Structures are given as C-alpha cells and as structure tokens.
Amino acid sequence: FAAQRHVLTYMEDAVSQLLENREDISQYGIARFFTEYFNSVRQGTHILFREFSFVQATPHNRASFLRTFWRCFRTVGKNGGKYSSTCCYLLTAQEYHCLLQLLCPDFPMELTQKAARIVLMDDAMDCLMSFSDFLFAFQIQFYYSEFLESVAAIYQDLLAGKNPNTVIVPTSSSGQHRQRQPPNDCNPLEGVEASLFYQCLESLCDRSKYSCPPSALVKEMLSSVQRMTFYGFLMALAKDQGINRALGALPDKGDLFLDPAMDQEIEKLVAQVSGLSVSGPASSSADTANMPIRNSPRINSPWKPLHHRRKMDAESEGSNEETDSSEN
C-alpha cells in the first residue's frame, strides 16, 4: 500500500522541507507542520509553486496539478454567461505555457508543445486553441507521458514493418523528457493495423510500471476502426470521456466550466470587497476623492512552500543593504 500510494515520496519531501525550514517551523511545532503538509497532499494543493520534478513525481501529484490548472483558469473558456459552456478565448501554445508556469515556474515547454500538437495535428505551434481542447489534450500528454513515449516507439516500429516484441518502457522519472519525433500522419489513409496496434499496447500496459489508460477502453476505441494513425490515437484518447472519468482529475466536458464550490468562494470574496468599497454619504464624495491613495499591502500565497518565502526574504534583505550603502 505504501509503495502504491507513494508514501515514501511524500515522507521524504516533508522531512526535506522540515529540515530546510526548521527555524520557521519551530515556532508552531513539528506535529502541526506534518498535519498541514499531509492535509495539503490530501486536498491536492501541495503541488502549487513547486518544482516540476515534484509535480510529476506521482500520479496523485499529476492529477492534482491538472485539477488545479482547470480550477484556476477555467474562466479562460467562459463566454458571457456565468455557466456558459461556449468557449470564446483562444490562446496559443506559448500562452497556455505561460499559464502553466504560473503554477509551476520550471514547467517544460516541450510538454506544452506536445499537448498542442495533439490538437493541431501538425507543427503550427502559433495556431489558436480553445481551453477545453488544450486541457483534455494536455491531460493525456501530462498524465500518461511515459506511456505515450513507448506508444510512439511502437508505432514507428509498426510503420517500418518491424515486430515490436521488445516493449520499450521509460525508466527515468526525473522529468527529462526525450524529444519525440512526430510520426508522419499527413495522409489519412496511412497508419497501422488497429488490431495489431492494440496487441502491442495491451502488452505494454501489462508490463509498464507507469500509468496507462484502461486496456478495455483502448480496445473499444481501436476495435471500431481498421487502421489508426498516431495522432489520431492521441486525439481519440483526449476525447474519450471514459478515460477522463477513469483518470478522475477533470469533470466531463459538458461540466468543464462549472465549479460551484469555487464560484461560491469567489462570490464571497467579491461581496467582501464590495462591502469594503461602499462609500459614505454623497456629500463626502468630494472629500474622498481628495484623500491620498494608500497602497494595499501585498499578501503572499499561503500555499507557497516555506523555502520560497525565505529565499524572497533573503533577496529583499540584500536589496535593502544595497540601498543603505548607496545612501551612505
């Protein structure tokens, strides 16, 4: 159970953060630190502003990152009405990558480009994509990254007429992703025999220690066609709601822009801000306009790891010293 749930990964990370921030943590106790740490793991907020190597370290981390990305930026796809499911804002791969980097500063551009290529089916990385199209393609590319690397190798062998008896399974989880050469899917009549393709994928899923889509759903997908191209397969994975439900990170496409819990919290915040901005009598409006503007203090995110805050504090102290020396 401990290995399946990657308990050791979280224990090592918790101890590492404890040792790195022991001076700050000593103020409120080690027990409270571990309680808050594992509560954040359970809630899926532990991946916020963390390095990519940690974000992609476990299936739970990947699912948590996908869910957080959706909840933070789902309004990108809204059009007009509060619960409208019609997409209006179209972004490029570079712009989606900027959104990803707001949650994970060192998120690799290569993964974003691969996800965009699933949608665009070509190398035109400057084309615009809807939020829903990119999100479901990104989910497949990010969560099943190692699986897709092996699928690409199997597909290339089948195109070349080879029998891929040896299943290629990635052995590194360090976050260094190899550059995948896009198979030639220009001609829609090309591709590989779907039944043979599935036999190879079934063997891959049986051997792989990484996350794979449910074999039954892959079989159902490939049994409906005679031939399948590589990007056709990736697009089918991205559009399959059965695979989306099995992964469990995102809602169905029809509910993609619905998040009642988040909407309720936003409404509370808006109401609080509106209450604070209510002015006094109309006669005092002129006096209010002449009052000096006071800048609101900047509040750090409570989910940012402690070592990030200490680094920022150290940098600010250094900048103060330079200012003092310049004044002298």
MOURWO-V513628 format. One line per field, one symbol per residue. ss: DSSP state (H for helix, E for strand, - for the rest). psi: psi as a letter, one per 30 degrees, with the letter a starting at -180 (. if undefined). burial: I if it has 16 or more other C-alpha atoms within 10 Angstrom, else O. A space follows every 10 residues. Layout:
ss->???
psi->???
burial->???
//
This chain:
ss->------HHHH HHHHHHHHHH -HHHH----H HHHHHHHHHH HHH------- -HHHH---HH HHHHHHHHHH HHHHHHH--- ---------E E-HHHHHHHH HHH-----HH HHHHHHHHHH --------EE HHHHHHHHHH HHH-HHHHHH HHHHHHHHH- ---------- ---------- ---------- -EEHHHHHHH HHHHHHH--- ----HHHHHH HH----EE-H HHHHHHHHH- HHHHHHH--- --HHH----H HHHHHHHHHH HHHHHH---- -HHHHHHHH- ---------- -----HHHHH HHHHHHHHHH HHHHHHH-
psi->eeeegheeee eeeeeeeeef heeefffgke eeeeeeefee eefgfffkgl leeeegelee eeeeeeeeee eegffefkjc lehkgkkekk lleeeeeeee ffejegkkfe eeeeeefeef gagifglkkl eeeeeeeeee eeeheeeeee eeeeeeeeeg gljiejkjjk fkgffjkljk jkljgejffl alkeeeeeee eeeeeeekfl kllkeeeeee effflelkle feeeeeeefj feeeeeegel llefgegkie eeeeeeeeee eeeeeffkla lffgeeeeff kkkkkkkkkk kffkkefeee eeeeeeeeee eeeeeee.
burial->OOOOOOOOOI OOOIOOIIOO IOOOIOOOOO OOIOOOIOOO OOOIIIIIII OIOIIIIIII IIIIIIIIII IOOIIIIIOO OOIIIOIOOI IIIIOIIIOI IOIIIOIIIO IIIIIIIIII IOOOIOOIII IIIIIIIIII IIIIIIIIII IIIIIIOIIO OOOOOOIIII OOOOOOOOOO OOOOIOOOOO IIIIIOIIOI IIOIIOOIOI OIIOIOOIIO IIOOOOIIII IIIIIIIIIO IOIIOOIOII IIOOOIIIOO OOOOOOOOOO OOOOOOOOOO OOOOOOOOOO OOOOOOOOOO OOOOIIOOOO OOOOOOOOOO OOOOOOOO
//
